[in-house]
Amino acid sequence: MKIIPASKEFVKEISALMLADLENPNPKFPMSMIIKFREHAEEKNISKEFDNSNLISFLAIQNNKLVGFIVGYQENAKNAIIHYLTCNDMKAKKSLLNRFIGECKNKNIESIMTDTFEFMDNNDFFKKAGFNLTKKEKLADSLEMLWYELEL
């Protein structure tokens, strides 16, 4: 398995992974949110992300196949945010996060923010990786977004 910088060459595979994540959404998500997530996961919309000069994104490739990715952005000189991290292989997922953190350190970024939900795998993953819960944001009656931060 190798971790490489993300490129437009993999837009179709990135879209497929995102759409697979959205096939059976948790019922706590309002359908309007799922519709927006699915729209964002379309190839044409993912392709536009590569035009953003603040993009920080890496792919996990195994046997010439995309198995996971991480995508985020440098928000300002000192902060970055992770918007999406998916990978079924825990070793590859850790490698993706470590590569993202390494890139942020190279850019002298001091903290990384991310969000997740209590019932998602990434909630425990980010906690175990050293991220600290900083805020809870109620999005719907039964849905709360959790915001985490990692000081570098």
VMD Tcl script that builds the backbone (N, CA, C; Angstrom):
set m [mol new atoms 456]
animate dup $m
set s [atomselect $m all]
$s set {name element resname resid chain x y z} {
  {N N MET 1 A 0.833 -1.173 0.000}
  {CA C MET 1 A 0.000 0.000 0.000}
  {C C MET 1 A 0.882 1.243 0.000}
  {N N LYS 2 A 0.476 2.235 -0.767}
  {CA C LYS 2 A 1.233 3.473 -0.794}
  {C C LYS 2 A 0.287 4.656 -0.637}
  {N N ILE 3 A 0.804 5.723 -0.054}
  {CA C ILE 3 A 0.062 6.968 0.122}
  {C C ILE 3 A 0.663 7.970 -0.852}
  {N N ILE 4 A -0.196 8.536 -1.704}
  {CA C ILE 4 A 0.260 9.483 -2.721}
  {C C ILE 4 A -0.587 10.750 -2.654}
  {N N PRO 5 A -0.045 11.872 -3.151}
  {CA C PRO 5 A -0.870 13.077 -3.235}
  {C C PRO 5 A -2.076 12.825 -4.151}
  {N N ALA 6 A -3.207 13.380 -3.787}
  {CA C ALA 6 A -4.412 13.216 -4.605}
  {C C ALA 6 A -4.247 13.939 -5.934}
  {N N SER 7 A -4.900 13.395 -6.961}
  {CA C SER 7 A -4.864 14.025 -8.276}
  {C C SER 7 A -6.184 13.764 -8.994}
  {N N LYS 8 A -6.429 14.591 -10.011}
  {CA C LYS 8 A -7.665 14.463 -10.792}
  {C C LYS 8 A -7.785 13.093 -11.455}
  {N N GLU 9 A -6.669 12.437 -11.639}
  {CA C GLU 9 A -6.657 11.106 -12.256}
  {C C GLU 9 A -7.573 10.130 -11.508}
  {N N PHE 10 A -7.809 10.371 -10.225}
  {CA C PHE 10 A -8.580 9.448 -9.386}
  {C C PHE 10 A -9.975 9.965 -9.027}
  {N N VAL 11 A -10.452 10.996 -9.722}
  {CA C VAL 11 A -11.748 11.600 -9.397}
  {C C VAL 11 A -12.873 10.558 -9.424}
  {N N LYS 12 A -12.892 9.719 -10.427}
  {CA C LYS 12 A -13.957 8.713 -10.552}
  {C C LYS 12 A -13.946 7.765 -9.341}
  {N N GLU 13 A -12.763 7.329 -8.931}
  {CA C GLU 13 A -12.648 6.409 -7.799}
  {C C GLU 13 A -12.993 7.093 -6.481}
  {N N ILE 14 A -12.589 8.362 -6.329}
  {CA C ILE 14 A -12.945 9.117 -5.123}
  {C C ILE 14 A -14.453 9.242 -5.019}
  {N N SER 15 A -15.086 9.596 -6.120}
  {CA C SER 15 A -16.538 9.710 -6.153}
  {C C SER 15 A -17.203 8.387 -5.775}
  {N N ALA 16 A -16.705 7.292 -6.318}
  {CA C ALA 16 A -17.282 5.973 -6.028}
  {C C ALA 16 A -17.175 5.628 -4.541}
  {N N LEU 17 A -16.029 5.938 -3.926}
  {CA C LEU 17 A -15.871 5.673 -2.485}
  {C C LEU 17 A -16.833 6.524 -1.665}
  {N N MET 18 A -16.952 7.788 -2.014}
  {CA C MET 18 A -17.863 8.672 -1.274}
  {C C MET 18 A -19.311 8.213 -1.425}
  {N N LEU 19 A -19.695 7.876 -2.624}
  {CA C LEU 19 A -21.079 7.430 -2.858}
  {C C LEU 19 A -21.353 6.107 -2.152}
  {N N ALA 20 A -20.348 5.238 -2.078}
  {CA C ALA 20 A -20.516 3.980 -1.337}
  {C C ALA 20 A -20.740 4.259 0.149}
  {N N ASP 21 A -20.033 5.249 0.695}
  {CA C ASP 21 A -20.238 5.639 2.094}
  {C C ASP 21 A -21.667 6.126 2.342}
  {N N LEU 22 A -22.292 6.655 1.305}
  {CA C LEU 22 A -23.631 7.246 1.438}
  {C C LEU 22 A -24.764 6.297 1.050}
  {N N GLU 23 A -24.435 5.064 0.693}
  {CA C GLU 23 A -25.475 4.116 0.268}
  {C C GLU 23 A -26.483 3.809 1.364}
  {N N ASN 24 A -26.016 3.594 2.583}
  {CA C ASN 24 A -26.900 3.276 3.710}
  {C C ASN 24 A -26.639 4.237 4.858}
  {N N PRO 25 A -27.084 5.488 4.713}
  {CA C PRO 25 A -26.776 6.479 5.745}
  {C C PRO 25 A -27.505 6.185 7.058}
  {N N ASN 26 A -26.905 6.616 8.136}
  {CA C ASN 26 A -27.534 6.501 9.434}
  {C C ASN 26 A -28.859 7.268 9.400}
  {N N PRO 27 A -29.918 6.697 9.939}
  {CA C PRO 27 A -31.227 7.371 9.896}
  {C C PRO 27 A -31.273 8.695 10.657}
  {N N LYS 28 A -30.268 8.988 11.452}
  {CA C LYS 28 A -30.236 10.270 12.163}
  {C C LYS 28 A -29.971 11.440 11.217}
  {N N PHE 29 A -29.382 11.150 10.046}
  {CA C PHE 29 A -29.114 12.199 9.084}
  {C C PHE 29 A -30.407 12.623 8.389}
  {N N PRO 30 A -30.708 13.913 8.355}
  {CA C PRO 30 A -31.850 14.372 7.553}
  {C C PRO 30 A -31.591 14.064 6.078}
  {N N MET 31 A -32.615 13.686 5.376}
  {CA C MET 31 A -32.464 13.341 3.957}
  {C C MET 31 A -31.892 14.516 3.167}
  {N N SER 32 A -32.220 15.742 3.543}
  {CA C SER 32 A -31.687 16.913 2.834}
  {C C SER 32 A -30.158 16.945 2.914}
  {N N MET 33 A -29.589 16.519 4.042}
  {CA C MET 33 A -28.134 16.459 4.184}
  {C C MET 33 A -27.536 15.401 3.273}
  {N N ILE 34 A -28.169 14.243 3.248}
  {CA C ILE 34 A -27.678 13.142 2.415}
  {C C ILE 34 A -27.709 13.539 0.945}
  {N N ILE 35 A -28.756 14.217 0.540}
  {CA C ILE 35 A -28.860 14.675 -0.854}
  {C C ILE 35 A -27.700 15.616 -1.178}
  {N N LYS 36 A -27.388 16.544 -0.262}
  {CA C LYS 36 A -26.269 17.477 -0.489}
  {C C LYS 36 A -24.941 16.731 -0.530}
  {N N PHE 37 A -24.758 15.764 0.372}
  {CA C PHE 37 A -23.524 14.971 0.378}
  {C C PHE 37 A -23.366 14.210 -0.940}
  {N N ARG 38 A -24.460 13.609 -1.407}
  {CA C ARG 38 A -24.397 12.852 -2.674}
  {C C ARG 38 A -24.084 13.762 -3.847}
  {N N GLU 39 A -24.662 14.948 -3.840}
  {CA C GLU 39 A -24.389 15.908 -4.913}
  {C C GLU 39 A -22.915 16.301 -4.898}
  {N N HIS 40 A -22.395 16.563 -3.716}
  {CA C HIS 40 A -20.985 16.927 -3.602}
  {C C HIS 40 A -20.076 15.785 -4.071}
  {N N ALA 41 A -20.504 14.543 -3.896}
  {CA C ALA 41 A -19.702 13.368 -4.253}
  {C C ALA 41 A -19.675 13.082 -5.752}
  {N N GLU 42 A -20.415 13.835 -6.544}
  {CA C GLU 42 A -20.408 13.622 -7.992}
  {C C GLU 42 A -19.041 14.009 -8.559}
  {N N GLU 43 A -18.620 13.269 -9.565}
  {CA C GLU 43 A -17.295 13.477 -10.164}
  {C C GLU 43 A -17.033 14.933 -10.540}
  {N N LYS 44 A -17.996 15.587 -11.164}
  {CA C LYS 44 A -17.792 16.968 -11.624}
  {C C LYS 44 A -17.517 17.904 -10.445}
  {N N ASN 45 A -18.142 17.638 -9.291}
  {CA C ASN 45 A -17.933 18.498 -8.125}
  {C C ASN 45 A -16.613 18.193 -7.424}
  {N N ILE 46 A -16.242 16.942 -7.385}
  {CA C ILE 46 A -14.948 16.577 -6.795}
  {C C ILE 46 A -13.816 17.153 -7.641}
  {N N SER 47 A -13.972 17.102 -8.938}
  {CA C SER 47 A -12.953 17.626 -9.845}
  {C C SER 47 A -12.659 19.102 -9.558}
  {N N LYS 48 A -13.689 19.858 -9.212}
  {CA C LYS 48 A -13.518 21.290 -8.919}
  {C C LYS 48 A -12.638 21.520 -7.688}
  {N N GLU 49 A -12.637 20.581 -6.763}
  {CA C GLU 49 A -11.849 20.726 -5.531}
  {C C GLU 49 A -10.352 20.864 -5.837}
  {N N PHE 50 A -9.907 20.262 -6.922}
  {CA C PHE 50 A -8.486 20.302 -7.269}
  {C C PHE 50 A -8.035 21.676 -7.745}
  {N N ASP 51 A -8.983 22.582 -7.987}
  {CA C ASP 51 A -8.650 23.946 -8.376}
  {C C ASP 51 A -8.320 24.818 -7.168}
  {N N ASN 52 A -8.594 24.309 -5.968}
  {CA C ASN 52 A -8.355 25.066 -4.745}
  {C C ASN 52 A -6.889 24.914 -4.334}
  {N N SER 53 A -6.163 25.999 -4.325}
  {CA C SER 53 A -4.721 25.951 -4.010}
  {C C SER 53 A -4.450 25.581 -2.555}
  {N N ASN 54 A -5.460 25.614 -1.701}
  {CA C ASN 54 A -5.296 25.267 -0.289}
  {C C ASN 54 A -5.605 23.798 0.001}
  {N N LEU 55 A -5.883 23.037 -1.041}
  {CA C LEU 55 A -6.209 21.616 -0.891}
  {C C LEU 55 A -5.020 20.840 -0.327}
  {N N ILE 56 A -5.317 19.993 0.654}
  {CA C ILE 56 A -4.343 19.036 1.184}
  {C C ILE 56 A -5.046 17.688 1.129}
  {N N SER 57 A -4.603 16.805 0.254}
  {CA C SER 57 A -5.325 15.553 0.069}
  {C C SER 57 A -4.385 14.440 -0.369}
  {N N PHE 58 A -4.642 13.257 0.171}
  {CA C PHE 58 A -3.812 12.096 -0.143}
  {C C PHE 58 A -4.695 10.880 -0.381}
  {N N LEU 59 A -4.156 9.949 -1.158}
  {CA C LEU 59 A -4.861 8.726 -1.522}
  {C C LEU 59 A -4.098 7.510 -1.026}
  {N N ALA 60 A -4.833 6.499 -0.605}
  {CA C ALA 60 A -4.234 5.203 -0.267}
  {C C ALA 60 A -4.484 4.278 -1.454}
  {N N ILE 61 A -3.403 3.784 -2.042}
  {CA C ILE 61 A -3.482 2.931 -3.228}
  {C C ILE 61 A -2.935 1.551 -2.865}
  {N N GLN 62 A -3.725 0.544 -3.158}
  {CA C GLN 62 A -3.289 -0.834 -2.919}
  {C C GLN 62 A -3.617 -1.654 -4.165}
  {N N ASN 63 A -2.617 -2.340 -4.692}
  {CA C ASN 63 A -2.787 -3.124 -5.922}
  {C C ASN 63 A -3.392 -2.276 -7.036}
  {N N ASN 64 A -2.870 -1.060 -7.192}
  {CA C ASN 64 A -3.323 -0.114 -8.219}
  {C C ASN 64 A -4.786 0.283 -8.078}
  {N N LYS 65 A -5.350 0.148 -6.872}
  {CA C LYS 65 A -6.750 0.500 -6.634}
  {C C LYS 65 A -6.833 1.458 -5.459}
  {N N LEU 66 A -7.687 2.477 -5.594}
  {CA C LEU 66 A -7.920 3.422 -4.506}
  {C C LEU 66 A -8.707 2.723 -3.403}
  {N N VAL 67 A -8.156 2.716 -2.186}
  {CA C VAL 67 A -8.839 2.067 -1.060}
  {C C VAL 67 A -9.236 3.069 0.017}
  {N N GLY 68 A -8.756 4.317 -0.097}
  {CA C GLY 68 A -9.120 5.335 0.873}
  {C C GLY 68 A -8.516 6.667 0.505}
  {N N PHE 69 A -9.007 7.715 1.161}
  {CA C PHE 69 A -8.448 9.039 0.928}
  {C C PHE 69 A -8.764 9.954 2.095}
  {N N ILE 70 A -7.996 11.021 2.177}
  {CA C ILE 70 A -8.212 12.095 3.138}
  {C C ILE 70 A -8.185 13.395 2.353}
  {N N VAL 71 A -9.087 14.305 2.699}
  {CA C VAL 71 A -9.122 15.603 2.023}
  {C C VAL 71 A -9.385 16.693 3.057}
  {N N GLY 72 A -8.614 17.754 2.921}
  {CA C GLY 72 A -8.779 18.904 3.795}
  {C C GLY 72 A -8.180 20.121 3.135}
  {N N TYR 73 A -8.131 21.199 3.900}
  {CA C TYR 73 A -7.670 22.463 3.351}
  {C C TYR 73 A -6.890 23.235 4.396}
  {N N GLN 74 A -5.920 23.984 3.938}
  {CA C GLN 74 A -5.267 24.945 4.799}
  {C C GLN 74 A -6.190 26.149 4.841}
  {N N GLU 75 A -6.675 26.480 6.034}
  {CA C GLU 75 A -7.634 27.575 6.165}
  {C C GLU 75 A -6.958 28.934 6.257}
  {N N ASN 76 A -5.824 28.973 6.931}
  {CA C ASN 76 A -5.027 30.190 7.044}
  {C C ASN 76 A -3.604 29.757 7.368}
  {N N ALA 77 A -2.750 30.686 7.736}
  {CA C ALA 77 A -1.340 30.348 7.947}
  {C C ALA 77 A -1.131 29.329 9.054}
  {N N LYS 78 A -2.050 29.236 10.011}
  {CA C LYS 78 A -1.821 28.390 11.181}
  {C C LYS 78 A -2.809 27.238 11.346}
  {N N ASN 79 A -3.840 27.175 10.515}
  {CA C ASN 79 A -4.898 26.184 10.715}
  {C C ASN 79 A -5.269 25.441 9.436}
  {N N ALA 80 A -5.593 24.169 9.627}
  {CA C ALA 80 A -6.099 23.335 8.534}
  {C C ALA 80 A -7.341 22.608 9.040}
  {N N ILE 81 A -8.112 22.094 8.103}
  {CA C ILE 81 A -9.311 21.338 8.452}
  {C C ILE 81 A -9.397 20.091 7.581}
  {N N ILE 82 A -9.757 18.996 8.199}
  {CA C ILE 82 A -10.020 17.754 7.462}
  {C C ILE 82 A -11.517 17.687 7.213}
  {N N HIS 83 A -11.890 17.556 5.947}
  {CA C HIS 83 A -13.301 17.461 5.603}
  {C C HIS 83 A -13.773 16.025 5.395}
  {N N TYR 84 A -12.860 15.147 5.017}
  {CA C TYR 84 A -13.301 13.784 4.710}
  {C C TYR 84 A -12.129 12.829 4.864}
  {N N LEU 85 A -12.395 11.729 5.525}
  {CA C LEU 85 A -11.417 10.653 5.658}
  {C C LEU 85 A -12.181 9.349 5.599}
  {N N THR 86 A -11.821 8.513 4.641}
  {CA C THR 86 A -12.473 7.215 4.534}
  {C C THR 86 A -11.464 6.162 4.112}
  {N N CYS 87 A -11.550 5.017 4.765}
  {CA C CYS 87 A -10.725 3.870 4.423}
  {C C CYS 87 A -11.136 2.718 5.331}
  {N N ASN 88 A -11.397 1.556 4.757}
  {CA C ASN 88 A -11.788 0.397 5.563}
  {C C ASN 88 A -10.598 -0.287 6.213}
  {N N ASP 89 A -9.401 -0.078 5.682}
  {CA C ASP 89 A -8.183 -0.671 6.217}
  {C C ASP 89 A -7.603 0.286 7.266}
  {N N MET 90 A -7.591 -0.126 8.530}
  {CA C MET 90 A -7.173 0.764 9.614}
  {C C MET 90 A -5.724 1.221 9.473}
  {N N LYS 91 A -4.841 0.335 9.019}
  {CA C LYS 91 A -3.437 0.715 8.839}
  {C C LYS 91 A -3.328 1.820 7.779}
  {N N ALA 92 A -4.045 1.660 6.685}
  {CA C ALA 92 A -4.026 2.665 5.614}
  {C C ALA 92 A -4.651 3.971 6.095}
  {N N LYS 93 A -5.712 3.876 6.884}
  {CA C LYS 93 A -6.378 5.068 7.404}
  {C C LYS 93 A -5.426 5.861 8.297}
  {N N LYS 94 A -4.693 5.160 9.150}
  {CA C LYS 94 A -3.702 5.818 10.016}
  {C C LYS 94 A -2.603 6.456 9.169}
  {N N SER 95 A -2.195 5.773 8.115}
  {CA C SER 95 A -1.156 6.315 7.230}
  {C C SER 95 A -1.634 7.574 6.529}
  {N N LEU 96 A -2.885 7.583 6.110}
  {CA C LEU 96 A -3.451 8.777 5.476}
  {C C LEU 96 A -3.431 9.959 6.448}
  {N N LEU 97 A -3.893 9.725 7.673}
  {CA C LEU 97 A -3.914 10.794 8.663}
  {C C LEU 97 A -2.492 11.266 8.978}
  {N N ASN 98 A -1.564 10.332 9.143}
  {CA C ASN 98 A -0.180 10.715 9.439}
  {C C ASN 98 A 0.440 11.529 8.305}
  {N N ARG 99 A 0.117 11.178 7.070}
  {CA C ARG 99 A 0.644 11.939 5.921}
  {C C ARG 99 A 0.057 13.352 5.909}
  {N N PHE 100 A -1.236 13.457 6.226}
  {CA C PHE 100 A -1.892 14.769 6.303}
  {C C PHE 100 A -1.229 15.614 7.388}
  {N N ILE 101 A -1.034 15.023 8.568}
  {CA C ILE 101 A -0.397 15.724 9.685}
  {C C ILE 101 A 1.018 16.147 9.299}
  {N N GLY 102 A 1.758 15.260 8.660}
  {CA C GLY 102 A 3.110 15.581 8.221}
  {C C GLY 102 A 3.136 16.756 7.263}
  {N N GLU 103 A 2.210 16.776 6.332}
  {CA C GLU 103 A 2.132 17.887 5.374}
  {C C GLU 103 A 1.813 19.193 6.092}
  {N N CYS 104 A 0.917 19.122 7.068}
  {CA C CYS 104 A 0.586 20.325 7.843}
  {C C CYS 104 A 1.804 20.824 8.610}
  {N N LYS 105 A 2.555 19.922 9.190}
  {CA C LYS 105 A 3.773 20.320 9.913}
  {C C LYS 105 A 4.768 20.972 8.954}
  {N N ASN 106 A 4.892 20.425 7.753}
  {CA C ASN 106 A 5.795 21.011 6.746}
  {C C ASN 106 A 5.376 22.429 6.380}
  {N N LYS 107 A 4.076 22.714 6.467}
  {CA C LYS 107 A 3.555 24.040 6.141}
  {C C LYS 107 A 3.488 24.942 7.376}
  {N N ASN 108 A 4.047 24.458 8.484}
  {CA C ASN 108 A 4.049 25.194 9.753}
  {C C ASN 108 A 2.648 25.490 10.279}
  {N N ILE 109 A 1.719 24.615 9.955}
  {CA C ILE 109 A 0.361 24.711 10.492}
  {C C ILE 109 A 0.407 24.262 11.947}
  {N N GLU 110 A -0.321 24.955 12.796}
  {CA C GLU 110 A -0.263 24.694 14.233}
  {C C GLU 110 A -1.413 23.847 14.757}
  {N N SER 111 A -2.531 23.809 14.035}
  {CA C SER 111 A -3.649 22.978 14.498}
  {C C SER 111 A -4.491 22.491 13.321}
  {N N ILE 112 A -5.097 21.324 13.536}
  {CA C ILE 112 A -5.973 20.713 12.536}
  {C C ILE 112 A -7.332 20.494 13.186}
  {N N MET 113 A -8.371 20.956 12.522}
  {CA C MET 113 A -9.751 20.752 12.974}
  {C C MET 113 A -10.393 19.666 12.102}
  {N N THR 114 A -11.378 19.008 12.660}
  {CA C THR 114 A -12.189 18.078 11.880}
  {C C THR 114 A -13.530 17.935 12.570}
  {N N ASP 115 A -14.481 17.390 11.871}
  {CA C ASP 115 A -15.781 17.129 12.467}
  {C C ASP 115 A -16.200 15.699 12.180}
  {N N THR 116 A -17.071 15.199 13.008}
  {CA C THR 116 A -17.610 13.855 12.830}
  {C C THR 116 A -18.901 13.769 13.640}
  {N N PHE 117 A -19.460 12.595 13.699}
  {CA C PHE 117 A -20.680 12.369 14.463}
  {C C PHE 117 A -20.440 11.225 15.437}
  {N N GLU 118 A -21.142 11.240 16.557}
  {CA C GLU 118 A -20.920 10.273 17.627}
  {C C GLU 118 A -20.973 8.825 17.155}
  {N N PHE 119 A -21.835 8.526 16.216}
  {CA C PHE 119 A -22.073 7.151 15.778}
  {C C PHE 119 A -21.154 6.710 14.637}
  {N N MET 120 A -20.257 7.573 14.199}
  {CA C MET 120 A -19.380 7.233 13.084}
  {C C MET 120 A -18.046 6.681 13.580}
  {N N ASP 121 A -17.440 5.804 12.779}
  {CA C ASP 121 A -16.136 5.222 13.114}
  {C C ASP 121 A -15.062 6.288 13.334}
  {N N ASN 122 A -15.137 7.370 12.566}
  {CA C ASN 122 A -14.112 8.405 12.683}
  {C C ASN 122 A -14.130 9.085 14.051}
  {N N ASN 123 A -15.243 9.016 14.765}
  {CA C ASN 123 A -15.298 9.618 16.092}
  {C C ASN 123 A -14.239 8.987 17.005}
  {N N ASP 124 A -14.256 7.684 17.127}
  {CA C ASP 124 A -13.251 6.991 17.942}
  {C C ASP 124 A -11.862 7.111 17.326}
  {N N PHE 125 A -11.789 7.057 16.011}
  {CA C PHE 125 A -10.501 7.134 15.324}
  {C C PHE 125 A -9.776 8.440 15.656}
  {N N PHE 126 A -10.484 9.560 15.551}
  {CA C PHE 126 A -9.850 10.848 15.828}
  {C C PHE 126 A -9.471 10.975 17.306}
  {N N LYS 127 A -10.315 10.482 18.191}
  {CA C LYS 127 A -9.976 10.531 19.625}
  {C C LYS 127 A -8.689 9.744 19.890}
  {N N LYS 128 A -8.593 8.545 19.332}
  {CA C LYS 128 A -7.402 7.714 19.534}
  {C C LYS 128 A -6.160 8.341 18.910}
  {N N ALA 129 A -6.352 9.172 17.891}
  {CA C ALA 129 A -5.228 9.830 17.217}
  {C C ALA 129 A -4.778 11.095 17.949}
  {N N GLY 130 A -5.435 11.422 19.060}
  {CA C GLY 130 A -5.015 12.572 19.847}
  {C C GLY 130 A -5.815 13.843 19.650}
  {N N PHE 131 A -6.850 13.788 18.834}
  {CA C PHE 131 A -7.708 14.955 18.643}
  {C C PHE 131 A -8.561 15.152 19.897}
  {N N ASN 132 A -8.810 16.408 20.248}
  {CA C ASN 132 A -9.605 16.736 21.426}
  {C C ASN 132 A -10.924 17.372 21.014}
  {N N LEU 133 A -11.996 16.939 21.650}
  {CA C LEU 133 A -13.325 17.491 21.392}
  {C C LEU 133 A -13.341 18.949 21.835}
  {N N THR 134 A -13.738 19.850 20.937}
  {CA C THR 134 A -13.766 21.273 21.265}
  {C C THR 134 A -15.168 21.857 21.260}
  {N N LYS 135 A -16.103 21.212 20.536}
  {CA C LYS 135 A -17.430 21.802 20.410}
  {C C LYS 135 A -18.415 20.751 19.925}
  {N N LYS 136 A -19.662 20.904 20.348}
  {CA C LYS 136 A -20.768 20.098 19.828}
  {C C LYS 136 A -21.755 21.061 19.181}
  {N N GLU 137 A -22.243 20.664 18.010}
  {CA C GLU 137 A -23.149 21.526 17.253}
  {C C GLU 137 A -24.396 20.731 16.879}
  {N N LYS 138 A -25.544 21.151 17.383}
  {CA C LYS 138 A -26.795 20.454 17.104}
  {C C LYS 138 A -27.271 20.824 15.692}
  {N N LEU 139 A -27.417 19.797 14.841}
  {CA C LEU 139 A -27.846 20.020 13.464}
  {C C LEU 139 A -29.314 19.672 13.243}
  {N N ALA 140 A -29.816 18.739 14.049}
  {CA C ALA 140 A -31.217 18.304 13.972}
  {C C ALA 140 A -31.570 17.732 15.348}
  {N N ASP 141 A -32.828 17.385 15.542}
  {CA C ASP 141 A -33.259 16.880 16.851}
  {C C ASP 141 A -32.399 15.738 17.368}
  {N N SER 142 A -32.028 14.837 16.493}
  {CA C SER 142 A -31.259 13.661 16.927}
  {C C SER 142 A -29.852 13.622 16.323}
  {N N LEU 143 A -29.349 14.781 15.908}
  {CA C LEU 143 A -28.050 14.800 15.232}
  {C C LEU 143 A -27.175 15.940 15.758}
  {N N GLU 144 A -26.018 15.553 16.266}
  {CA C GLU 144 A -25.061 16.504 16.798}
  {C C GLU 144 A -23.709 16.299 16.121}
  {N N MET 145 A -23.167 17.380 15.571}
  {CA C MET 145 A -21.837 17.315 14.975}
  {C C MET 145 A -20.816 17.566 16.081}
  {N N LEU 146 A -19.759 16.755 16.066}
  {CA C LEU 146 A -18.690 16.895 17.044}
  {C C LEU 146 A -17.470 17.482 16.355}
  {N N TRP 147 A -16.921 18.535 16.928}
  {CA C TRP 147 A -15.741 19.192 16.376}
  {C C TRP 147 A -14.519 18.832 17.207}
  {N N TYR 148 A -13.457 18.419 16.522}
  {CA C TYR 148 A -12.218 18.006 17.177}
  {C C TYR 148 A -11.060 18.860 16.674}
  {N N GLU 149 A -10.028 18.967 17.526}
  {CA C GLU 149 A -8.838 19.714 17.149}
  {C C GLU 149 A -7.590 18.961 17.606}
  {N N LEU 150 A -6.578 19.001 16.771}
  {CA C LEU 150 A -5.274 18.449 17.102}
  {C C LEU 150 A -4.264 19.574 17.048}
  {N N GLU 151 A -3.632 19.844 18.190}
  {CA C GLU 151 A -2.559 20.844 18.227}
  {C C GLU 151 A -1.271 20.169 17.751}
  {N N LEU 152 A -0.575 20.806 16.825}
  {CA C LEU 152 A 0.658 20.220 16.289}
  {C C LEU 152 A 1.856 20.731 17.015}
}
mol reanalyze $m
mol bondsrecalc $m
mol representation Tube
mol addrep $m
